[in-house]
Amino acid sequence: MLSKHYPRVYVKEVEEEIRCIEHCAERMQELAKQGDTDTMLLFATNLVRSARALDDYAKVKKEYNPVSMKHYKELTDFQVRMMMNER
């Protein structure tokens, strides 16, 4: 079902983010009952981070198009260094 909305290569990561959101929501409810709003805010921040990650995964192009090795062999050393610096 997730592969309908997210690229297949990211399904595991998406499942982890969903589990994180569920865990954070549960902990926030428990902490709210205890009155621990400071710790609850930390879980809320993590929940928002996971939701943003899910949004980013959804925006990724659906089909996976690997680049051939020929493309990488034709790159100059300068281009390779530039690609590594972008990361």
A tleap script that builds the chain and sets N, CA, C and O, in Angstrom:
source leaprc.protein.ff14SB
mol = sequence {
  NMET LEU SER LYS HIE TYR PRO ARG VAL TYR
  VAL LYS GLU VAL GLU GLU GLU ILE ARG CYS
  ILE GLU HIE CYS ALA GLU ARG MET GLN GLU
  LEU ALA LYS GLN GLY ASP THR ASP THR MET
  LEU LEU PHE ALA THR ASN LEU VAL ARG SER
  ALA ARG ALA LEU ASP ASP TYR ALA LYS VAL
  LYS LYS GLU TYR ASN PRO VAL SER MET LYS
  HIE TYR LYS GLU LEU THR ASP PHE GLN VAL
  ARG MET MET MET ASN GLU CARG
}
set mol.1.N position { 0.811 -1.189 0.000 }
set mol.1.CA position { 0.000 0.000 0.000 }
set mol.1.C position { 0.864 1.266 0.000 }
set mol.1.O position { 0.522 2.239 -0.672 }
set mol.2.N position { 1.961 1.267 0.733 }
set mol.2.CA position { 2.820 2.445 0.768 }
set mol.2.C position { 3.468 2.718 -0.576 }
set mol.2.O position { 3.749 3.868 -0.915 }
set mol.3.N position { 3.707 1.652 -1.351 }
set mol.3.CA position { 4.377 1.839 -2.636 }
set mol.3.C position { 3.507 2.608 -3.630 }
set mol.3.O position { 4.005 3.061 -4.661 }
set mol.4.N position { 2.223 2.761 -3.336 }
set mol.4.CA position { 1.361 3.581 -4.197 }
set mol.4.C position { 1.663 5.068 -4.013 }
set mol.4.O position { 1.469 5.863 -4.933 }
set mol.5.N position { 2.137 5.439 -2.828 }
set mol.5.CA position { 2.349 6.845 -2.507 }
set mol.5.C position { 3.820 7.239 -2.422 }
set mol.5.O position { 4.157 8.420 -2.511 }
set mol.6.N position { 4.695 6.248 -2.250 }
set mol.6.CA position { 6.116 6.523 -2.101 }
set mol.6.C position { 6.907 5.623 -3.048 }
set mol.6.O position { 6.449 4.532 -3.387 }
set mol.7.N position { 8.088 6.068 -3.478 }
set mol.7.CA position { 8.927 5.199 -4.310 }
set mol.7.C position { 9.292 3.923 -3.550 }
set mol.7.O position { 9.523 3.956 -2.341 }
set mol.8.N position { 9.341 2.808 -4.266 }
set mol.8.CA position { 9.606 1.517 -3.623 }
set mol.8.C position { 10.940 1.484 -2.887 }
set mol.8.O position { 11.063 0.813 -1.862 }
set mol.9.N position { 11.935 2.197 -3.392 }
set mol.9.CA position { 13.246 2.164 -2.743 }
set mol.9.C position { 13.222 2.810 -1.361 }
set mol.9.O position { 14.150 2.606 -0.578 }
set mol.10.N position { 12.178 3.589 -1.039 }
set mol.10.CA position { 12.097 4.265 0.251 }
set mol.10.C position { 11.045 3.684 1.183 }
set mol.10.O position { 10.779 4.272 2.231 }
set mol.11.N position { 10.445 2.568 0.847 }
set mol.11.CA position { 9.352 2.028 1.663 }
set mol.11.C position { 9.821 1.715 3.084 }
set mol.11.O position { 9.104 2.005 4.042 }
set mol.12.N position { 11.015 1.126 3.240 }
set mol.12.CA position { 11.506 0.815 4.594 }
set mol.12.C position { 11.686 2.086 5.418 }
set mol.12.O position { 11.307 2.131 6.588 }
set mol.13.N position { 12.263 3.117 4.806 }
set mol.13.CA position { 12.460 4.374 5.520 }
set mol.13.C position { 11.120 5.005 5.897 }
set mol.13.O position { 10.967 5.558 6.986 }
set mol.14.N position { 10.158 4.915 4.987 }
set mol.14.CA position { 8.825 5.462 5.254 }
set mol.14.C position { 8.177 4.714 6.413 }
set mol.14.O position { 7.568 5.333 7.286 }
set mol.15.N position { 8.303 3.387 6.429 }
set mol.15.CA position { 7.744 2.597 7.531 }
set mol.15.C position { 8.375 2.997 8.859 }
set mol.15.O position { 7.678 3.088 9.869 }
set mol.16.N position { 9.692 3.239 8.873 }
set mol.16.CA position { 10.368 3.668 10.098 }
set mol.16.C position { 9.849 5.027 10.565 }
set mol.16.O position { 9.635 5.235 11.759 }
set mol.17.N position { 9.650 5.940 9.631 }
set mol.17.CA position { 9.137 7.266 10.003 }
set mol.17.C position { 7.717 7.165 10.555 }
set mol.17.O position { 7.365 7.875 11.497 }
set mol.18.N position { 6.909 6.295 9.978 }
set mol.18.CA position { 5.537 6.109 10.473 }
set mol.18.C position { 5.557 5.542 11.888 }
set mol.18.O position { 4.800 5.989 12.749 }
set mol.19.N position { 6.431 4.547 12.132 }
set mol.19.CA position { 6.553 3.997 13.493 }
set mol.19.C position { 7.016 5.076 14.468 }
set mol.19.O position { 6.553 5.131 15.608 }
set mol.20.N position { 7.924 5.926 14.016 }
set mol.20.CA position { 8.417 7.009 14.868 }
set mol.20.C position { 7.289 7.979 15.215 }
set mol.20.O position { 7.164 8.406 16.363 }
set mol.21.N position { 6.477 8.321 14.231 }
set mol.21.CA position { 5.345 9.228 14.468 }
set mol.21.C position { 4.371 8.614 15.466 }
set mol.21.O position { 3.909 9.291 16.384 }
set mol.22.N position { 4.059 7.327 15.287 }
set mol.22.CA position { 3.135 6.654 16.206 }
set mol.22.C position { 3.699 6.620 17.619 }
set mol.22.O position { 2.979 6.881 18.583 }
set mol.23.N position { 4.990 6.298 17.747 }
set mol.23.CA position { 5.627 6.236 19.059 }
set mol.23.C position { 5.617 7.617 19.723 }
set mol.23.O position { 5.291 7.744 20.903 }
set mol.24.N position { 5.975 8.639 18.959 }
set mol.24.CA position { 6.001 9.996 19.517 }
set mol.24.C position { 4.616 10.434 19.972 }
set mol.24.O position { 4.477 11.058 21.024 }
set mol.25.N position { 3.598 10.114 19.196 }
set mol.25.CA position { 2.228 10.496 19.569 }
set mol.25.C position { 1.806 9.804 20.864 }
set mol.25.O position { 1.185 10.423 21.728 }
set mol.26.N position { 2.141 8.521 20.997 }
set mol.26.CA position { 1.801 7.789 22.224 }
set mol.26.C position { 2.514 8.385 23.433 }
set mol.26.O position { 1.904 8.599 24.481 }
set mol.27.N position { 3.817 8.653 23.277 }
set mol.27.CA position { 4.588 9.212 24.388 }
set mol.27.C position { 4.083 10.608 24.758 }
set mol.27.O position { 4.049 10.971 25.934 }
set mol.28.N position { 3.695 11.383 23.753 }
set mol.28.CA position { 3.172 12.723 24.033 }
set mol.28.C position { 1.898 12.651 24.860 }
set mol.28.O position { 1.704 13.458 25.769 }
set mol.29.N position { 1.026 11.691 24.556 }
set mol.29.CA position { -0.202 11.528 25.339 }
set mol.29.C position { 0.121 11.149 26.778 }
set mol.29.O position { -0.474 11.684 27.713 }
set mol.30.N position { 1.073 10.217 26.955 }
set mol.30.CA position { 1.453 9.800 28.310 }
set mol.30.C position { 2.045 10.967 29.090 }
set mol.30.O position { 1.708 11.185 30.254 }
set mol.31.N position { 2.931 11.713 28.433 }
set mol.31.CA position { 3.583 12.838 29.106 }
set mol.31.C position { 2.597 13.964 29.403 }
set mol.31.O position { 2.745 14.664 30.405 }
set mol.32.N position { 1.602 14.144 28.554 }
set mol.32.CA position { 0.582 15.172 28.802 }
set mol.32.C position { -0.216 14.827 30.052 }
set mol.32.O position { -0.549 15.707 30.846 }
set mol.33.N position { -0.524 13.542 30.228 }
set mol.33.CA position { -1.256 13.112 31.430 }
set mol.33.C position { -0.431 13.346 32.687 }
set mol.33.O position { -0.972 13.654 33.749 }
set mol.34.N position { 0.907 13.195 32.555 }
set mol.34.CA position { 1.804 13.392 33.694 }
set mol.34.C position { 2.130 14.867 33.910 }
set mol.34.O position { 2.643 15.241 34.964 }
set mol.35.N position { 1.837 15.698 32.926 }
set mol.35.CA position { 2.125 17.124 33.046 }
set mol.35.C position { 3.550 17.501 32.683 }
set mol.35.O position { 3.984 18.614 32.982 }
set mol.36.N position { 4.280 16.611 32.052 }
set mol.36.CA position { 5.677 16.867 31.669 }
set mol.36.C position { 5.713 17.484 30.269 }
set mol.36.O position { 5.968 16.797 29.280 }
set mol.37.N position { 5.456 18.782 30.208 }
set mol.37.CA position { 5.346 19.443 28.902 }
set mol.37.C position { 6.695 19.646 28.219 }
set mol.37.O position { 6.759 19.699 26.991 }
set mol.38.N position { 7.774 19.761 28.994 }
set mol.38.CA position { 9.093 19.960 28.379 }
set mol.38.C position { 9.511 18.743 27.562 }
set mol.38.O position { 9.941 18.876 26.417 }
set mol.39.N position { 9.385 17.563 28.149 }
set mol.39.CA position { 9.728 16.337 27.427 }
set mol.39.C position { 8.739 16.099 26.298 }
set mol.39.O position { 9.109 15.600 25.235 }
set mol.40.N position { 7.493 16.452 26.527 }
set mol.40.CA position { 6.476 16.298 25.491 }
set mol.40.C position { 6.833 17.139 24.267 }
set mol.40.O position { 6.604 16.716 23.134 }
set mol.41.N position { 7.386 18.317 24.490 }
set mol.41.CA position { 7.791 19.186 23.385 }
set mol.41.C position { 8.895 18.540 22.547 }
set mol.41.O position { 8.921 18.702 21.327 }
set mol.42.N position { 9.801 17.814 23.190 }
set mol.42.CA position { 10.852 17.105 22.450 }
set mol.42.C position { 10.253 16.045 21.525 }
set mol.42.O position { 10.666 15.910 20.374 }
set mol.43.N position { 9.290 15.306 22.032 }
set mol.43.CA position { 8.632 14.291 21.201 }
set mol.43.C position { 7.821 14.941 20.078 }
set mol.43.O position { 7.742 14.402 18.974 }
set mol.44.N position { 7.223 16.093 20.361 }
set mol.44.CA position { 6.468 16.805 19.319 }
set mol.44.C position { 7.400 17.273 18.207 }
set mol.44.O position { 7.054 17.202 17.028 }
set mol.45.N position { 8.577 17.748 18.583 }
set mol.45.CA position { 9.564 18.179 17.589 }
set mol.45.C position { 9.995 17.013 16.717 }
set mol.45.O position { 10.122 17.158 15.501 }
set mol.46.N position { 10.220 15.867 17.325 }
set mol.46.CA position { 10.617 14.683 16.565 }
set mol.46.C position { 9.479 14.209 15.659 }
set mol.46.O position { 9.725 13.750 14.544 }
set mol.47.N position { 8.253 14.317 16.128 }
set mol.47.CA position { 7.097 13.947 15.310 }
set mol.47.C position { 7.012 14.839 14.066 }
set mol.47.O position { 6.751 14.350 12.966 }
set mol.48.N position { 7.229 16.121 14.239 }
set mol.48.CA position { 7.196 17.049 13.103 }
set mol.48.C position { 8.328 16.735 12.132 }
set mol.48.O position { 8.128 16.789 10.919 }
set mol.49.N position { 9.517 16.406 12.646 }
set mol.49.CA position { 10.637 16.048 11.785 }
set mol.49.C position { 10.294 14.837 10.936 }
set mol.49.O position { 10.588 14.812 9.741 }
set mol.50.N position { 9.674 13.831 11.547 }
set mol.50.CA position { 9.283 12.629 10.810 }
set mol.50.C position { 8.221 12.939 9.764 }
set mol.50.O position { 8.253 12.393 8.661 }
set mol.51.N position { 7.286 13.807 10.106 }
set mol.51.CA position { 6.246 14.181 9.137 }
set mol.51.C position { 6.853 14.908 7.942 }
set mol.51.O position { 6.437 14.693 6.804 }
set mol.52.N position { 7.828 15.760 8.199 }
set mol.52.CA position { 8.504 16.448 7.091 }
set mol.52.C position { 9.287 15.462 6.236 }
set mol.52.O position { 9.332 15.595 5.013 }
set mol.53.N position { 9.903 14.470 6.878 }
set mol.53.CA position { 10.637 13.452 6.122 }
set mol.53.C position { 9.686 12.673 5.219 }
set mol.53.O position { 10.023 12.376 4.073 }
set mol.54.N position { 8.505 12.342 5.727 }
set mol.54.CA position { 7.510 11.653 4.896 }
set mol.54.C position { 7.116 12.506 3.696 }
set mol.54.O position { 6.948 11.994 2.590 }
set mol.55.N position { 6.971 13.794 3.918 }
set mol.55.CA position { 6.635 14.701 2.822 }
set mol.55.C position { 7.752 14.723 1.785 }
set mol.55.O position { 7.490 14.734 0.582 }
set mol.56.N position { 8.998 14.729 2.256 }
set mol.56.CA position { 10.133 14.711 1.325 }
set mol.56.C position { 10.164 13.424 0.516 }
set mol.56.O position { 10.409 13.450 -0.690 }
set mol.57.N position { 9.917 12.296 1.179 }
set mol.57.CA position { 9.896 11.017 0.454 }
set mol.57.C position { 8.782 11.000 -0.595 }
set mol.57.O position { 8.955 10.425 -1.670 }
set mol.58.N position { 7.657 11.618 -0.295 }
set mol.58.CA position { 6.535 11.630 -1.242 }
set mol.58.C position { 6.838 12.480 -2.470 }
set mol.58.O position { 6.289 12.236 -3.545 }
set mol.59.N position { 7.705 13.469 -2.318 }
set mol.59.CA position { 8.033 14.353 -3.437 }
set mol.59.C position { 9.063 13.755 -4.389 }
set mol.59.O position { 9.252 14.261 -5.495 }
set mol.60.N position { 9.729 12.682 -3.964 }
set mol.60.CA position { 10.750 12.056 -4.805 }
set mol.60.C position { 10.084 11.418 -6.009 }
set mol.60.O position { 8.976 10.888 -5.921 }
set mol.61.N position { 10.777 11.478 -7.127 }
set mol.61.CA position { 10.243 10.899 -8.361 }
set mol.61.C position { 9.919 9.424 -8.142 }
set mol.61.O position { 10.701 8.702 -7.523 }
set mol.62.N position { 8.776 8.976 -8.644 }
set mol.62.CA position { 8.280 7.627 -8.371 }
set mol.62.C position { 9.111 6.525 -9.015 }
set mol.62.O position { 9.288 5.464 -8.415 }
set mol.63.N position { 9.620 6.748 -10.206 }
set mol.63.CA position { 10.362 5.660 -10.829 }
set mol.63.C position { 11.859 5.810 -10.575 }
set mol.63.O position { 12.386 6.920 -10.512 }
set mol.64.N position { 12.511 4.703 -10.435 }
set mol.64.CA position { 13.938 4.666 -10.135 }
set mol.64.C position { 14.690 4.418 -11.429 }
set mol.64.O position { 14.520 3.375 -12.061 }
set mol.65.N position { 15.517 5.367 -11.822 }
set mol.65.CA position { 16.279 5.246 -13.059 }
set mol.65.C position { 17.766 5.249 -12.738 }
set mol.65.O position { 18.364 6.317 -12.604 }
set mol.66.N position { 18.366 4.087 -12.612 }
set mol.66.CA position { 19.790 4.053 -12.302 }
set mol.66.C position { 20.620 4.605 -13.464 }
set mol.66.O position { 20.244 4.479 -14.629 }
set mol.67.N position { 21.734 5.207 -13.127 }
set mol.67.CA position { 22.642 5.750 -14.135 }
set mol.67.C position { 23.646 4.664 -14.492 }
set mol.67.O position { 24.132 3.944 -13.620 }
set mol.68.N position { 23.947 4.556 -15.758 }
set mol.68.CA position { 24.872 3.505 -16.198 }
set mol.68.C position { 26.294 3.818 -15.739 }
set mol.68.O position { 26.638 4.976 -15.499 }
set mol.69.N position { 27.103 2.788 -15.621 }
set mol.69.CA position { 28.504 2.954 -15.229 }
set mol.69.C position { 29.268 3.758 -16.275 }
set mol.69.O position { 30.236 4.444 -15.948 }
set mol.70.N position { 28.841 3.677 -17.514 }
set mol.70.CA position { 29.502 4.428 -18.583 }
set mol.70.C position { 29.478 5.922 -18.263 }
set mol.70.O position { 30.450 6.633 -18.517 }
set mol.71.N position { 28.374 6.387 -17.711 }
set mol.71.CA position { 28.254 7.802 -17.344 }
set mol.71.C position { 29.329 8.182 -16.329 }
set mol.71.O position { 29.968 9.225 -16.468 }
set mol.72.N position { 29.532 7.352 -15.319 }
set mol.72.CA position { 30.512 7.660 -14.284 }
set mol.72.C position { 31.937 7.556 -14.803 }
set mol.72.O position { 32.808 8.308 -14.366 }
set mol.73.N position { 32.187 6.643 -15.721 }
set mol.73.CA position { 33.531 6.491 -16.280 }
set mol.73.C position { 33.920 7.692 -17.126 }
set mol.73.O position { 35.104 8.000 -17.264 }
set mol.74.N position { 32.926 8.375 -17.695 }
set mol.74.CA position { 33.199 9.535 -18.541 }
set mol.74.C position { 33.386 10.822 -17.743 }
set mol.74.O position { 33.798 11.838 -18.302 }
set mol.75.N position { 33.093 10.792 -16.461 }
set mol.75.CA position { 33.256 11.985 -15.636 }
set mol.75.C position { 34.731 12.292 -15.430 }
set mol.75.O position { 35.550 11.382 -15.305 }
set mol.76.N position { 35.061 13.552 -15.395 }
set mol.76.CA position { 36.433 13.948 -15.100 }
set mol.76.C position { 36.630 13.932 -13.585 }
set mol.76.O position { 35.661 13.871 -12.827 }
set mol.77.N position { 37.869 13.987 -13.157 }
set mol.77.CA position { 38.163 14.023 -11.724 }
set mol.77.C position { 37.530 15.245 -11.064 }
set mol.77.O position { 37.034 15.163 -9.940 }
set mol.78.N position { 37.547 16.368 -11.762 }
set mol.78.CA position { 36.954 17.586 -11.223 }
set mol.78.C position { 35.456 17.408 -10.991 }
set mol.78.O position { 34.936 17.822 -9.955 }
set mol.79.N position { 34.765 16.800 -11.942 }
set mol.79.CA position { 33.328 16.575 -11.798 }
set mol.79.C position { 33.036 15.646 -10.627 }
set mol.79.O position { 32.062 15.848 -9.901 }
set mol.80.N position { 33.864 14.640 -10.441 }
set mol.80.CA position { 33.677 13.713 -9.322 }
set mol.80.C position { 33.841 14.453 -8.001 }
set mol.80.O position { 33.045 14.266 -7.081 }
set mol.81.N position { 34.880 15.302 -7.900 }
set mol.81.CA position { 35.087 16.072 -6.668 }
set mol.81.C position { 33.903 17.006 -6.404 }
set mol.81.O position { 33.487 17.172 -5.258 }
set mol.82.N position { 33.367 17.608 -7.453 }
set mol.82.CA position { 32.220 18.505 -7.290 }
set mol.82.C position { 30.993 17.735 -6.797 }
set mol.82.O position { 30.249 18.229 -5.949 }
set mol.83.N position { 30.782 16.534 -7.323 }
set mol.83.CA position { 29.649 15.715 -6.882 }
set mol.83.C position { 29.801 15.333 -5.417 }
set mol.83.O position { 28.822 15.337 -4.672 }
set mol.84.N position { 31.016 15.004 -4.998 }
set mol.84.CA position { 31.252 14.612 -3.613 }
set mol.84.C position { 31.051 15.801 -2.676 }
set mol.84.O position { 30.589 15.622 -1.550 }
set mol.85.N position { 31.389 17.001 -3.117 }
set mol.85.CA position { 31.216 18.193 -2.283 }
set mol.85.C position { 29.755 18.574 -2.126 }
set mol.85.O position { 29.393 19.220 -1.143 }
set mol.86.N position { 28.906 18.188 -3.074 }
set mol.86.CA position { 27.479 18.501 -2.984 }
set mol.86.C position { 26.811 17.727 -1.867 }
set mol.86.O position { 25.797 18.176 -1.333 }
set mol.87.N position { 27.341 16.600 -1.507 }
set mol.87.CA position { 26.742 15.774 -0.451 }
set mol.87.C position { 27.044 16.354 0.845 }
set mol.87.O position { 26.634 15.816 1.873 }
savepdb mol mol.pdb
quit
